[in-house]
Amino acid sequence: MVMGFTSCNDDNDALTDSRLTTYANFDMQGDEFVEVALGSVYEDAGCKATLNGQDITSQIVTTGEVDPNTAGFYYINYAYTNVDGYTTSVTRTVAVFDPSVTTDLSGDYVTVSGSYCYIFSSGGVIPLVGMTISLEKVLPGLFNVTDLLGGLYDQYVGYGSDYAMEGIIQLTSSNEIIPLSGLVPGWGDSFDVAYSGTYDPETKQVSWALEYAELYYIEIVIKPDVEEEED
């Protein structure tokens, strides 16, 4: 048996080749997470980079700003794009906090009367009572929240924790609650608009409100799941 193998190329054949591309090596100066007291001066430590042993620090593109007079989280990004068009980057997180806020809201909470989701398209209302939410102190006046949506998708609909909007809220010295950021991992989105709420030192209740996905207005009121014993 004689077998013959032939091959041909025409204009529609894709000719491919492979080559190596090199990426920058970043050397962030200072810490990746920086704490800044409200009202103080922030000076970014910068970032250095090399490529194939050559210093390319002057070619780094730095984006992001920090307002030390406004509490919250800020991100400074350092990026470099090589000759092949590939961009790599590193990011510094800067947390501006108010050291005068000594109240710690950390703990487990439950949503109570006044918590609901209003549906813009239908005018319907979904009650969000009895959902569990946790707060954890990050820095004075800054707290991580397990679900800014008050359990809407995670617990009420039952999609699970990937559809909870984990986020950060700020407690001010005047007991105002300000939602700063949030993310729903399952969809990769956040709230459209956030509205300030309050913290009531007597009842320990915490509240906030937001609009989400151009579909809902959500108002959340939570109280400690287990009442703290008085000293």
N, C-alpha and C positions, 0 to 999 in steps of 0.2 A: 504494500500500500504506500502510495506516495501522497504526502499531504503538502499543500502549498499555502503559505501565509503571505498575504499582501496587505499593504496599508496605503492609504492615500490621504492627501491633505487638499482641502479646497478653501475657498475664501471664508467658509462658514466654520472652519475648524478653529478652535480656540488654542492659541499657543500660550502656554503658561511658563513662567520661570519663578524661581524663588530667590530671595535675597534677604540678608539680615538687615534689620533696622535696630538702631540703638536708642535707648531712652536715658533721660536725665536721672542722675542720682541726686536727690534732694537732701539737704542738711538744714532742717529747720532750726533756727536759732531760738533759744528759749523753750518754753513748754508748749505742748500741743493744746493744752487746756489752761487758760489763764483766768484768774479771778481778779476783778477790778471793783473797788469800792465806789459807790455812786458819788459823783462829783470830783473824783480824783483825775489825774492826768494819765492817759494811756499812750505809751510809745511802743509801737510794734518793733519786735526784735529782728524781724526780717527773716530771710531764708537764703541759703547759698545752694549752688548746684554745680555739678560737673558732668561732662559728657566725654567719654573716652579719655578721661584723665585731664581734660581741659576745663578751665573755669568758665562757666557760662552764666554766672550770677547776674550779669548785666542784661541778659536776655530773658530773665524771668518776668512774666507779666503778673502783677499783683492786683487783686481786686478785693473789694470789701472795705467797709469803714466801721469804726466803733464810735458810738456816742456815749461817752462816760457819764453824761448827765441824764441818761434814760436807761432804766434797768431793763435787762433782757439778755438774749444770747445773740452774739454777732459772729460772723465767719469771715476769716481772711484766707483767701485762696491764692496759692502760688502755682503758676502753670508755665510749662515750656512746651513748644511745638517743634519737633525735629524736622529735618529736611524732607522727610517722607510724609509730613502732614499729620503725624500722630502726636496727640497732646497727652501729657501726663501732668498730674498735679498733686499737691498736698494741701491740707486745710488746717488752720488753727481756729479753735473755738475760744471766744472771749465772753465770759459771763460777767455782766455788770450787775451788782447786787447792792441792796440797801442795808448796811450793817445795823441801822437803827431799828429794824424790824426784828423783834425777838420772839414773836409768836410762832409756834411750830404747829402746823396743821396736819402733820403726818398722822396717818391712821386709816382705818377702814370706815367707809361711809355707806349710806343707803340713800337712794333718791326718795324724796317725800312729795307731798302735795304741792303743786306748783310746777312740777316737772312734766313737760309735755313736748310733743313734736307736732307742729302745725304744717299741714301739707298745702303748699301754695295752689296747686292745680285744682284740687277738689274742695279745699276749705275744711277738710277733715282734720281731726285731732287724735293723736295717739298718746295715751297716758303713759308716762315713764316713771312709775312709782314702784319701789321695791327692788330696783336694780342696785348692784353693789359696785362701788367705786373706791379706789384707794388713792391717797395722796402721799407723796414722799418728799421730804425736804432735800433740795439739791444744794442750796445756799440760803442765807437769810433772805426771806421774802420770795424765794423762787421754789416752786414745787412741781414735781412730776405728777401728772394725772393719768390714770390708766385708761380713761375714756371720757373725752370731752363731749361725746355724743350721748352720754348718760345711759349707755347700754342699748341704744336703739338697734344696731345691727348685731352686736356681739351677743346680747342676752335676749332682747325682745323678739327679734327675728330669728335668732339662733345660728347666725353665720360663724360665730366663734371669734376668738381674740384677734385674728388677722384683720377683722373689720371693726375693731375698736379704734377710736382716734386717740392714741396716746399723745400727750402734749405737755406743755409747760404753762403754768399760771403764775402771776405775780400777786403777792399781797403787799399793798402799800402801807405806809405808816398811818394812813387815815382809814384803814380797813377796807379799801377798795380791792376788788378782785379783777385782774386784767388777764384774759387769755392771750398768751404771746405766740404760741406756735402749736401745731398739731399735725399728725400724719396718720392716715389709714393705710397700713401696709398692703392690704388686699387690693386697693385701687390706686395707691400711690398719690392720693390727693389730700387736701386740707380744707379747712373752713373757708367760705367766701368772705364773710364779715364776722367779726367778733364784737360783742358788747360787754361792757364792764358789769360786774355784779358786786356783791358785798360779802363781808364776813361779819357775823354777829357774835361778839365775844360772849354774850349772855346765853344764847341758844346754841352756839357753836355751829350754826348753819352757814354754809358757803353756797354762793350762787353765781351763775354766769349765763350768758346766752350767745347764740351764734346762728348764722345762716350757712347752710351746707348744700353743695351741688346744685344750686339754683332751684332746689326742690323744697327745702324745709327751712322753717324757723324753729329753733330748738331752745327751750329754756330749761335750765337745770337748777334744782335746789337739793342740796345734800346735807345730811346731819350724821354725826358719828353713829356707827352701827352699834357700838357698845358705849353707853354713857360713861365718861371718865369719872372716877371717884374724886370727890373733893378732898383736898388736903385737910 
